[in-house]
Amino acid sequence: MYYYLINIMIDFFVRSLKIKVISTSFKTKF
């Protein structure tokens, strides 16, 4: 159960990080 919860947290963190990188790249482009 704990492993599943940690996996979800890591996935959420990675997704938020990707969104931040994409948004920053868009800002630098435009």
PyMOL Python script that loads the backbone (N, CA, C, O; Angstrom):
from pymol import cmd

cmd.read_pdbstr("""\
ATOM      1  N   MET A   1       0.835  -1.205   0.000  1.00  0.00           N
ATOM      2  CA  MET A   1       0.000   0.000   0.000  1.00  0.00           C
ATOM      3  C   MET A   1       0.874   1.261   0.000  1.00  0.00           C
ATOM      4  O   MET A   1       0.647   2.189  -0.776  1.00  0.00           O
ATOM      5  N   TYR A   2       1.855   1.272   0.868  1.00  0.00           N
ATOM      6  CA  TYR A   2       2.725   2.457   0.922  1.00  0.00           C
ATOM      7  C   TYR A   2       3.493   2.629  -0.393  1.00  0.00           C
ATOM      8  O   TYR A   2       3.662   3.742  -0.890  1.00  0.00           O
ATOM      9  N   TYR A   3       3.945   1.519  -0.933  1.00  0.00           N
ATOM     10  CA  TYR A   3       4.679   1.586  -2.199  1.00  0.00           C
ATOM     11  C   TYR A   3       3.805   2.195  -3.297  1.00  0.00           C
ATOM     12  O   TYR A   3       4.276   3.000  -4.100  1.00  0.00           O
ATOM     13  N   TYR A   4       2.543   1.807  -3.325  1.00  0.00           N
ATOM     14  CA  TYR A   4       1.606   2.343  -4.315  1.00  0.00           C
ATOM     15  C   TYR A   4       1.436   3.845  -4.136  1.00  0.00           C
ATOM     16  O   TYR A   4       1.402   4.591  -5.114  1.00  0.00           O
ATOM     17  N   LEU A   5       1.331   4.286  -2.891  1.00  0.00           N
ATOM     18  CA  LEU A   5       1.153   5.707  -2.588  1.00  0.00           C
ATOM     19  C   LEU A   5       2.391   6.497  -3.021  1.00  0.00           C
ATOM     20  O   LEU A   5       2.281   7.570  -3.615  1.00  0.00           O
ATOM     21  N   ILE A   6       3.561   5.956  -2.715  1.00  0.00           N
ATOM     22  CA  ILE A   6       4.812   6.631  -3.094  1.00  0.00           C
ATOM     23  C   ILE A   6       4.915   6.717  -4.616  1.00  0.00           C
ATOM     24  O   ILE A   6       5.360   7.729  -5.158  1.00  0.00           O
ATOM     25  N   ASN A   7       4.503   5.655  -5.295  1.00  0.00           N
ATOM     26  CA  ASN A   7       4.547   5.639  -6.758  1.00  0.00           C
ATOM     27  C   ASN A   7       3.672   6.747  -7.334  1.00  0.00           C
ATOM     28  O   ASN A   7       4.066   7.422  -8.286  1.00  0.00           O
ATOM     29  N   ILE A   8       2.495   6.933  -6.763  1.00  0.00           N
ATOM     30  CA  ILE A   8       1.577   7.984  -7.218  1.00  0.00           C
ATOM     31  C   ILE A   8       2.198   9.359  -6.980  1.00  0.00           C
ATOM     32  O   ILE A   8       2.115  10.239  -7.837  1.00  0.00           O
ATOM     33  N   MET A   9       2.812   9.539  -5.828  1.00  0.00           N
ATOM     34  CA  MET A   9       3.439  10.833  -5.510  1.00  0.00           C
ATOM     35  C   MET A   9       4.565  11.142  -6.483  1.00  0.00           C
ATOM     36  O   MET A   9       4.698  12.272  -6.953  1.00  0.00           O
ATOM     37  N   ILE A  10       5.374  10.133  -6.782  1.00  0.00           N
ATOM     38  CA  ILE A  10       6.488  10.328  -7.719  1.00  0.00           C
ATOM     39  C   ILE A  10       5.949  10.669  -9.111  1.00  0.00           C
ATOM     40  O   ILE A  10       6.475  11.557  -9.781  1.00  0.00           O
ATOM     41  N   ASP A  11       4.916   9.974  -9.537  1.00  0.00           N
ATOM     42  CA  ASP A  11       4.322  10.227 -10.851  1.00  0.00           C
ATOM     43  C   ASP A  11       3.785  11.654 -10.927  1.00  0.00           C
ATOM     44  O   ASP A  11       3.976  12.346 -11.927  1.00  0.00           O
ATOM     45  N   PHE A  12       3.114  12.085  -9.864  1.00  0.00           N
ATOM     46  CA  PHE A  12       2.576  13.442  -9.824  1.00  0.00           C
ATOM     47  C   PHE A  12       3.702  14.470  -9.884  1.00  0.00           C
ATOM     48  O   PHE A  12       3.594  15.472 -10.591  1.00  0.00           O
ATOM     49  N   PHE A  13       4.780  14.222  -9.145  1.00  0.00           N
ATOM     50  CA  PHE A  13       5.925  15.135  -9.129  1.00  0.00           C
ATOM     51  C   PHE A  13       6.559  15.242 -10.517  1.00  0.00           C
ATOM     52  O   PHE A  13       6.887  16.336 -10.976  1.00  0.00           O
ATOM     53  N   VAL A  14       6.725  14.102 -11.173  1.00  0.00           N
ATOM     54  CA  VAL A  14       7.334  14.086 -12.514  1.00  0.00           C
ATOM     55  C   VAL A  14       6.454  14.849 -13.503  1.00  0.00           C
ATOM     56  O   VAL A  14       6.951  15.614 -14.330  1.00  0.00           O
ATOM     57  N   ARG A  15       5.142  14.632 -13.407  1.00  0.00           N
ATOM     58  CA  ARG A  15       4.224  15.332 -14.328  1.00  0.00           C
ATOM     59  C   ARG A  15       4.286  16.837 -14.119  1.00  0.00           C
ATOM     60  O   ARG A  15       4.334  17.597 -15.086  1.00  0.00           O
ATOM     61  N   SER A  16       4.286  17.273 -12.868  1.00  0.00           N
ATOM     62  CA  SER A  16       4.343  18.708 -12.570  1.00  0.00           C
ATOM     63  C   SER A  16       5.666  19.283 -13.061  1.00  0.00           C
ATOM     64  O   SER A  16       5.711  20.406 -13.565  1.00  0.00           O
ATOM     65  N   LEU A  17       6.741  18.514 -12.915  1.00  0.00           N
ATOM     66  CA  LEU A  17       8.055  18.973 -13.363  1.00  0.00           C
ATOM     67  C   LEU A  17       8.053  19.135 -14.886  1.00  0.00           C
ATOM     68  O   LEU A  17       8.567  20.128 -15.402  1.00  0.00           O
ATOM     69  N   LYS A  18       7.482  18.173 -15.601  1.00  0.00           N
ATOM     70  CA  LYS A  18       7.400  18.257 -17.069  1.00  0.00           C
ATOM     71  C   LYS A  18       6.582  19.474 -17.491  1.00  0.00           C
ATOM     72  O   LYS A  18       6.955  20.178 -18.429  1.00  0.00           O
ATOM     73  N   ILE A  19       5.481  19.721 -16.809  1.00  0.00           N
ATOM     74  CA  ILE A  19       4.628  20.869 -17.131  1.00  0.00           C
ATOM     75  C   ILE A  19       5.410  22.165 -16.923  1.00  0.00           C
ATOM     76  O   ILE A  19       5.306  23.094 -17.724  1.00  0.00           O
ATOM     77  N   LYS A  20       6.189  22.222 -15.849  1.00  0.00           N
ATOM     78  CA  LYS A  20       6.990  23.428 -15.581  1.00  0.00           C
ATOM     79  C   LYS A  20       8.014  23.639 -16.685  1.00  0.00           C
ATOM     80  O   LYS A  20       8.189  24.757 -17.170  1.00  0.00           O
ATOM     81  N   VAL A  21       8.686  22.573 -17.080  1.00  0.00           N
ATOM     82  CA  VAL A  21       9.711  22.666 -18.133  1.00  0.00           C
ATOM     83  C   VAL A  21       9.074  23.117 -19.444  1.00  0.00           C
ATOM     84  O   VAL A  21       9.622  23.976 -20.136  1.00  0.00           O
ATOM     85  N   ILE A  22       7.930  22.547 -19.789  1.00  0.00           N
ATOM     86  CA  ILE A  22       7.239  22.903 -21.032  1.00  0.00           C
ATOM     87  C   ILE A  22       6.810  24.370 -20.997  1.00  0.00           C
ATOM     88  O   ILE A  22       6.962  25.088 -21.986  1.00  0.00           O
ATOM     89  N   SER A  23       6.278  24.811 -19.865  1.00  0.00           N
ATOM     90  CA  SER A  23       5.817  26.201 -19.754  1.00  0.00           C
ATOM     91  C   SER A  23       6.997  27.161 -19.851  1.00  0.00           C
ATOM     92  O   SER A  23       6.890  28.205 -20.494  1.00  0.00           O
ATOM     93  N   THR A  24       8.124  26.821 -19.219  1.00  0.00           N
ATOM     94  CA  THR A  24       9.288  27.705 -19.281  1.00  0.00           C
ATOM     95  C   THR A  24       9.836  27.758 -20.702  1.00  0.00           C
ATOM     96  O   THR A  24      10.245  28.824 -21.161  1.00  0.00           O
ATOM     97  N   SER A  25       9.853  26.639 -21.401  1.00  0.00           N
ATOM     98  CA  SER A  25      10.349  26.611 -22.775  1.00  0.00           C
ATOM     99  C   SER A  25       9.439  27.449 -23.675  1.00  0.00           C
ATOM    100  O   SER A  25       9.914  28.134 -24.581  1.00  0.00           O
ATOM    101  N   PHE A  26       8.139  27.392 -23.423  1.00  0.00           N
ATOM    102  CA  PHE A  26       7.200  28.198 -24.199  1.00  0.00           C
ATOM    103  C   PHE A  26       7.450  29.682 -23.952  1.00  0.00           C
ATOM    104  O   PHE A  26       7.409  30.488 -24.882  1.00  0.00           O
ATOM    105  N   LYS A  27       7.708  30.038 -22.700  1.00  0.00           N
ATOM    106  CA  LYS A  27       7.950  31.449 -22.362  1.00  0.00           C
ATOM    107  C   LYS A  27       9.206  31.958 -23.058  1.00  0.00           C
ATOM    108  O   LYS A  27       9.232  33.089 -23.542  1.00  0.00           O
ATOM    109  N   THR A  28      10.244  31.130 -23.112  1.00  0.00           N
ATOM    110  CA  THR A  28      11.482  31.565 -23.752  1.00  0.00           C
ATOM    111  C   THR A  28      11.299  31.652 -25.271  1.00  0.00           C
ATOM    112  O   THR A  28      11.913  32.498 -25.921  1.00  0.00           O
ATOM    113  N   LYS A  29      10.469  30.790 -25.829  1.00  0.00           N
ATOM    114  CA  LYS A  29      10.248  30.808 -27.278  1.00  0.00           C
ATOM    115  C   LYS A  29       9.457  32.045 -27.700  1.00  0.00           C
ATOM    116  O   LYS A  29       9.777  32.681 -28.705  1.00  0.00           O
ATOM    117  N   PHE A  30       8.421  32.384 -26.926  1.00  0.00           N
ATOM    118  CA  PHE A  30       7.552  33.491 -27.330  1.00  0.00           C
ATOM    119  C   PHE A  30       7.807  34.742 -26.494  1.00  0.00           C
ATOM    120  O   PHE A  30       7.160  35.767 -26.704  1.00  0.00           O
TER     121      PHE A  30
END
""", "prot")
cmd.dss("prot")
cmd.show_as("cartoon", "prot")
cmd.util.cbc("prot")
cmd.orient("prot")
